[in-house]
Amino acid sequence: MNEETSQPGNQLIRSGPDRCDRRLVLLHGWGADADDLLDLAALLVGTEVSVVALRAPLAHTSGSGRQWYDLQQPNWPQLPAARTQLRERLLALAVEVPLQKTALLGFSQGAAMALDVATAGSALPLAGLIGCSGYPHPGWQPAAASLTKILLTHGEQDPVVPYEASEAIREQLQLSGIDTELVGFSGGHTIDSCLFPALRSYLAGQWSC
């Protein structure tokens, strides 16, 4: 595992080979940090797959963890800059592994960020997108993207982000012509182990396209 911390806005943790024919990029949730989803990646992909966990650019207001933007500020004024920075970081990583072979997995706020850069505006040509316990950004309008399929997961008893948020995301994506599957489970704001087979199958299918 290799952690790069030279620039505050560019921090990340790597596992597996830097240059590879497949990459999984992890986007953590609000108040977590880059290492939050690494154990999950180890269960989903083998050591031959490049894994990059990005650290959100801003310190969390609690003093612990990170955030892509401050959810407590009205109208989320930091969101446009966070969107631009994430796009730039993914494009920089594409020098090593093409975006067409890069899949994103985001949780909660990280899922909202992943959905934004992968499907809205000048959508990045990614291989796959998994959004776990996510929500849509205000005014989010998905356009026809290069993605052939998106996988969403959400706990039906989620007390933080309601299950209905992913239902709304699925509806909007399908209206935009993007095949979208929503896998619900009996649980809360988490990525339950019962989801692992579906996550593995989705990633393998998208990388083989």
SVG drawing of the C-alpha trace seen along z (x, -y; Angstrom):
<svg xmlns="http://www.w3.org/2000/svg" viewBox="-38 -29 43 42">
<polyline fill="none" stroke="black" stroke-width="0.4" points="0.0,0.0 1.4,-3.4 0.1,-6.7 0.7,-10.0 0.3,-13.1 2.5,-15.7 -0.4,-18.0 -3.4,-18.5 -5.9,-18.4 -4.3,-15.4 -4.0,-12.8 -4.6,-9.2 -3.8,-5.7 -2.9,-3.0 -2.9,0.8 -2.0,3.2 0.0,2.1 0.0,-1.5 -0.2,-0.7 -2.7,2.0 -5.5,2.8 -8.1,2.3 -8.6,-0.2 -11.0,-0.8 -11.2,-4.3 -12.8,-4.6 -14.6,-7.8 -15.3,-7.8 -18.2,-9.4 -18.7,-12.5 -16.4,-12.5 -14.4,-9.4 -11.0,-9.3 -9.2,-7.6 -8.6,-4.4 -12.3,-3.9 -13.1,-1.6 -9.8,0.2 -10.8,3.3 -13.9,3.5 -11.7,3.3 -9.6,6.1 -12.7,8.3 -14.0,7.2 -10.9,7.3 -7.7,9.2 -4.2,8.0 -3.7,7.7 -6.2,4.8 -5.0,1.2 -6.9,-0.4 -6.8,-4.1 -8.6,-5.6 -8.9,-9.3 -8.9,-11.6 -11.5,-14.4 -9.9,-17.8 -11.4,-19.4 -11.1,-18.8 -14.4,-17.8 -15.9,-20.4 -15.8,-18.0 -12.0,-18.0 -11.9,-14.4 -12.1,-12.9 -12.6,-14.6 -15.4,-16.0 -15.8,-16.7 -17.8,-19.8 -19.5,-21.0 -23.0,-19.5 -23.9,-21.9 -23.4,-25.1 -26.6,-26.3 -26.7,-25.5 -23.4,-23.7 -21.2,-26.5 -18.1,-24.3 -19.7,-21.7 -18.6,-23.2 -15.0,-23.3 -15.2,-19.8 -16.6,-18.6 -13.9,-20.3 -11.1,-19.0 -12.4,-15.4 -12.6,-15.5 -9.0,-16.8 -7.8,-14.1 -9.4,-11.3 -8.1,-12.7 -4.6,-12.8 -4.9,-9.2 -5.9,-8.3 -2.3,-8.7 -1.6,-5.4 -4.9,-3.5 -7.4,-4.8 -10.8,-6.0 -12.4,-3.5 -11.0,-0.8 -11.6,-2.7 -14.6,-2.0 -15.7,-4.3 -17.2,-3.1 -18.5,-5.8 -20.2,-5.7 -22.8,-8.4 -21.2,-11.8 -18.7,-9.9 -21.5,-8.3 -23.1,-11.7 -19.7,-12.9 -19.2,-9.8 -22.7,-10.1 -22.0,-13.8 -18.7,-13.3 -19.8,-10.1 -23.2,-11.2 -23.7,-14.9 -22.4,-17.6 -19.2,-16.5 -19.4,-13.0 -16.1,-11.1 -15.9,-7.9 -15.7,-5.5 -16.0,-1.7 -18.3,-1.4 -20.0,-3.2 -21.2,-1.8 -23.1,-4.2 -23.7,-3.0 -26.1,-4.8 -25.9,-7.9 -28.1,-10.9 -28.4,-13.2 -27.0,-16.7 -29.4,-19.6 -30.2,-20.2 -28.4,-17.0 -29.4,-16.1 -27.8,-12.9 -27.1,-12.8 -26.5,-9.9 -23.1,-8.6 -20.6,-6.1 -21.5,-3.8 -23.7,-0.9 -24.8,-0.1 -24.7,-1.6 -25.2,0.3 -26.7,-1.3 -27.0,0.2 -28.9,-1.2 -30.1,0.0 -33.9,0.0 -33.6,-1.2 -31.0,-3.9 -31.4,-6.6 -28.9,-9.0 -29.8,-9.0 -33.2,-7.6 -33.6,-4.6 -35.9,-6.7 -32.8,-8.8 -31.4,-5.9 -34.9,-5.1 -35.0,-8.7 -31.4,-8.3 -32.4,-5.1 -35.5,-6.7 -33.5,-9.6 -30.7,-7.5 -33.1,-5.2 -35.0,-8.1 -31.6,-9.2 -31.1,-5.8 -28.6,-4.4 -29.4,-0.8 -29.4,-1.1 -29.9,1.6 -30.7,0.8 -30.0,3.5 -31.6,2.9 -30.9,4.8 -32.3,4.9 -30.0,2.6 -28.8,-1.0 -26.1,-3.4 -23.5,-0.9 -22.2,1.5 -23.4,4.9 -21.5,8.1 -24.6,9.5 -23.9,7.1 -20.4,8.4 -21.4,11.0 -23.4,8.4 -20.5,5.9 -18.0,8.4 -20.2,9.5 -20.9,6.0 -17.2,5.0 -16.2,8.1 -18.9,7.5 -18.0,3.8 -14.3,4.5 -14.9,7.2 -17.0,4.8"/>
</svg>
